[in-house]
Amino acid sequence: MTEPFSARLKASTATIHDEVEHTSFMVDLMEGRLDVRAYSLLLMQYALIYAALESKTREFAVSPLVAPFHDSALFRTQRIHSDLEKLGTSAARQHPNAAQQVVGDSGSTVMASAETYADHLNRLTRPEQLIAHHYTRYLGDLSGGQAIGALMGRHYSVPAEALTMWDFTKVGKTKPYKDAYRSRLDEIGANGGDEQLVIDETLTAFALNGRLLAELSSGAEAPAATTTGATTGATAATTANI
């Protein structure tokens, strides 16, 4: 029996996937060793990356390969901007002099790696490349990304209204949605798509994400005292089972 492409894609990217999700920034963030400013910094990078991804998704929406994956209910850009605004408001309520620290001294801090990531997305020329990034980001968000939202609330008291990035209620139950998504991946070859190009570009997507998290690791400092305990296995869940 021929292995489904979705399974082959997951197996082909498993090693780099594991490396990326265990970067020190994600480990520390998920285990409660950072603070809300570190989470806000991550969202600032996502604002740029998802804007590029979603612009390119709309551009490729007419492609027979991309059309089955195009779903505006997945789009995160507006939610990310709303969450960043709410994070600043929440900080202002709790610490009137600290709100600026949450969103950065200049109001925005974009890492060079995030700019590189977004530039790469803006230069995509093949629908298979777009599908690779779409898969990497959104199936990750629908999987372990759900743990991120829960742990940001638990560790850093981020209010629910500032965690809409991780709210996918509009797509319905996540398991049937992900199963249907994987079935669409399995049809790429039959629809004339280049499966190897999807695999190669997914590896690139993970590499770009890894560089972003590495830069965030160097820029984020853990608070002097940690008041929350480690959450065993939390980090391994961040993008698991995509």
Wavefront OBJ file of the C-alpha trace (Angstrom):
o trace
v 0.000 0.000 0.000
v 1.373 3.388 -1.009
v 2.069 5.730 1.885
v -0.154 8.834 1.781
v 1.706 11.994 0.885
v 0.656 13.699 4.136
v 2.380 10.925 6.099
v 5.478 11.127 3.905
v 5.575 14.899 4.343
v 5.409 14.585 8.114
v 8.119 11.906 8.174
v 10.389 13.851 5.833
v 10.288 16.942 8.043
v 10.217 15.264 11.459
v 13.865 15.893 12.360
v 13.913 19.633 11.685
v 10.439 19.928 13.183
v 11.709 18.489 16.453
v 14.796 20.733 16.419
v 12.738 23.877 15.891
v 10.170 23.199 18.577
v 12.940 22.636 21.135
v 14.690 25.977 20.677
v 15.427 27.598 24.012
v 12.971 30.465 23.409
v 10.004 28.121 22.971
v 11.089 25.897 25.849
v 11.408 28.864 28.190
v 8.215 30.533 26.968
v 6.124 27.392 27.273
v 7.534 26.444 30.667
v 6.855 29.842 32.221
v 10.412 31.156 32.483
v 9.884 34.322 30.413
v 7.154 36.969 30.628
v 4.350 38.599 28.682
v 6.843 40.855 26.909
v 8.519 37.816 25.357
v 5.161 36.526 24.151
v 4.334 39.960 22.729
v 7.670 39.988 20.941
v 6.790 36.673 19.314
v 3.422 38.049 18.195
v 5.122 41.074 16.648
v 7.120 38.761 14.413
v 3.997 36.781 13.568
v 2.194 39.970 12.556
v 4.679 40.469 9.720
v 4.908 36.792 8.760
v 1.191 36.055 8.693
v 0.453 39.242 6.756
v 2.847 38.051 4.050
v 1.511 34.489 4.125
v -2.105 35.573 3.897
v -1.440 38.078 1.126
v 0.288 35.337 -0.867
v -2.516 32.882 -0.094
v -5.068 35.285 -1.580
v -2.819 35.757 -4.597
v -2.608 32.011 -5.210
v -6.249 31.294 -4.354
v -7.178 30.864 -8.030
v -4.636 28.059 -8.444
v -6.322 24.626 -8.673
v -3.684 23.338 -6.247
v -4.139 26.073 -3.645
v -7.908 26.578 -3.916
v -8.769 23.508 -1.764
v -6.604 24.906 1.063
v -7.752 28.508 0.888
v -9.942 29.282 3.893
v -10.184 32.815 5.260
v -11.279 31.382 8.624
v -7.649 30.399 9.117
v -6.316 33.925 8.670
v -4.604 35.296 11.757
v -3.322 38.789 10.919
v -6.228 40.801 12.287
v -6.364 38.622 15.375
v -2.652 39.120 16.022
v -2.988 42.903 15.816
v -6.005 42.788 18.114
v -4.122 40.615 20.605
v -1.149 42.978 20.623
v -3.445 45.908 21.290
v -5.170 44.017 24.104
v -1.831 42.975 25.593
v -0.818 46.621 25.821
v -4.163 47.573 27.366
v -3.986 44.746 29.893
v -0.485 45.746 30.915
v -1.570 49.351 31.282
v -4.338 48.315 33.679
v -2.044 46.163 35.809
v 1.090 48.341 35.605
v 0.345 51.850 34.300
v 4.017 52.592 33.629
v 4.850 49.275 31.966
v 2.589 49.144 28.919
v 5.320 50.429 26.654
v 7.572 47.580 27.760
v 5.003 45.079 26.488
v 4.934 46.415 22.947
v 8.518 47.586 22.770
v 10.069 50.993 23.310
v 9.351 52.100 19.738
v 5.925 50.431 19.580
v 7.229 47.661 17.337
v 10.249 45.364 17.344
v 10.714 43.304 14.212
v 13.616 40.880 14.091
v 15.802 40.590 10.994
v 14.872 36.903 10.805
v 11.167 37.805 10.651
v 11.848 40.226 7.801
v 13.783 37.494 5.991
v 10.909 35.061 6.565
v 8.323 37.526 5.224
v 10.513 38.446 2.252
v 10.796 34.778 1.371
v 7.020 34.403 1.481
v 6.576 37.453 -0.714
v 8.868 35.906 -3.337
v 7.102 32.541 -3.643
v 6.374 31.673 -7.264
v 4.921 28.168 -7.132
v 1.632 27.040 -5.571
v 3.368 24.042 -4.018
v 5.637 26.442 -2.108
v 2.648 28.327 -0.743
v 0.997 25.085 0.354
v 4.166 24.140 2.258
v 4.087 27.331 4.328
v 0.316 27.180 4.727
v 0.633 23.646 6.094
v 3.543 24.468 8.401
v 1.880 27.442 10.016
v -1.819 26.637 10.151
v -1.711 22.934 10.951
v 0.831 23.784 13.619
v -1.515 26.435 15.014
v -4.418 23.977 14.997
v -2.292 21.367 16.769
v 0.273 22.311 19.400
v -0.478 25.980 18.923
v -3.520 25.401 21.087
v -1.186 24.646 23.989
v 0.539 27.990 23.506
v -2.681 29.885 24.100
v -3.525 27.876 27.195
v -0.056 28.219 28.707
v 0.220 31.958 28.040
v -2.913 32.400 30.113
v -1.705 30.067 32.835
v 1.889 31.269 33.157
v 1.625 34.958 32.355
v -2.032 35.783 33.121
v -2.671 36.807 29.517
v -6.445 37.422 29.310
v -8.555 35.381 26.909
v -9.348 38.450 24.811
v -5.611 38.782 24.072
v -5.287 35.151 22.944
v -7.537 35.169 19.878
v -4.558 34.180 17.720
v -5.218 30.631 18.903
v -9.003 30.684 18.564
v -10.094 28.576 15.591
v -13.726 28.054 16.511
v -14.753 29.331 13.065
v -13.259 26.242 11.401
v -15.283 23.865 13.579
v -13.847 20.869 15.395
v -10.110 20.771 14.835
v -9.597 17.029 14.365
v -12.037 16.630 11.433
v -10.644 19.830 9.931
v -7.057 18.581 10.145
v -8.025 15.178 8.778
v -9.690 16.837 5.791
v -6.633 19.058 5.333
v -4.357 16.012 5.221
v -6.657 14.395 2.670
v -6.234 17.459 0.468
v -2.476 17.131 0.831
v -2.771 13.548 -0.365
v -4.406 14.791 -3.579
v -1.618 17.182 -4.574
v 0.194 14.655 -6.776
v -3.013 13.479 -8.456
v -3.855 17.108 -9.224
v -0.546 17.616 -11.017
v 1.418 19.116 -8.155
v 5.064 18.465 -7.352
v 5.108 16.612 -4.036
v 8.877 16.870 -3.633
v 8.692 20.646 -3.987
v 6.169 20.726 -1.122
v 8.554 18.673 1.024
v 11.563 20.832 0.138
v 9.720 24.064 0.844
v 8.325 22.722 4.123
v 11.916 22.090 5.201
v 12.648 25.703 4.282
v 9.634 26.875 6.286
v 10.850 25.067 9.383
v 14.369 26.452 8.858
v 13.031 30.012 8.623
v 10.989 29.503 11.762
v 14.008 28.042 13.516
v 16.122 31.101 12.679
v 13.383 33.351 14.018
v 13.170 31.454 17.293
v 16.957 31.415 17.613
v 17.039 35.196 17.244
v 14.240 35.530 19.773
v 16.241 33.315 22.129
v 19.138 35.742 21.970
v 16.863 38.738 22.496
v 14.639 37.458 25.302
v 15.817 37.408 28.881
v 14.189 35.360 31.601
v 12.909 37.361 34.614
v 15.143 37.326 37.662
v 12.648 35.178 39.548
v 10.296 32.556 38.145
v 6.967 32.127 39.888
v 5.532 29.373 37.725
v 6.585 25.762 37.584
v 7.804 23.959 34.505
v 5.220 22.206 32.391
v 6.646 18.854 31.429
v 6.187 18.049 27.777
v 4.493 21.382 26.957
v 7.076 22.450 24.443
v 6.910 19.163 22.604
v 3.256 19.934 21.961
v 3.761 23.326 20.331
v 3.659 22.026 16.775
v 3.184 18.303 17.331
v 0.833 16.220 15.243
v 0.637 18.584 12.295
l 1 2 3 4 5 6 7 8 9 10 11 12 13 14 15 16 17 18 19 20 21 22 23 24 25 26 27 28 29 30 31 32 33 34 35 36 37 38 39 40 41 42 43 44 45 46 47 48 49 50 51 52 53 54 55 56 57 58 59 60 61 62 63 64 65 66 67 68 69 70 71 72 73 74 75 76 77 78 79 80 81 82 83 84 85 86 87 88 89 90 91 92 93 94 95 96 97 98 99 100 101 102 103 104 105 106 107 108 109 110 111 112 113 114 115 116 117 118 119 120 121 122 123 124 125 126 127 128 129 130 131 132 133 134 135 136 137 138 139 140 141 142 143 144 145 146 147 148 149 150 151 152 153 154 155 156 157 158 159 160 161 162 163 164 165 166 167 168 169 170 171 172 173 174 175 176 177 178 179 180 181 182 183 184 185 186 187 188 189 190 191 192 193 194 195 196 197 198 199 200 201 202 203 204 205 206 207 208 209 210 211 212 213 214 215 216 217 218 219 220 221 222 223 224 225 226 227 228 229 230 231 232 233 234 235 236 237 238 239 240 241 242
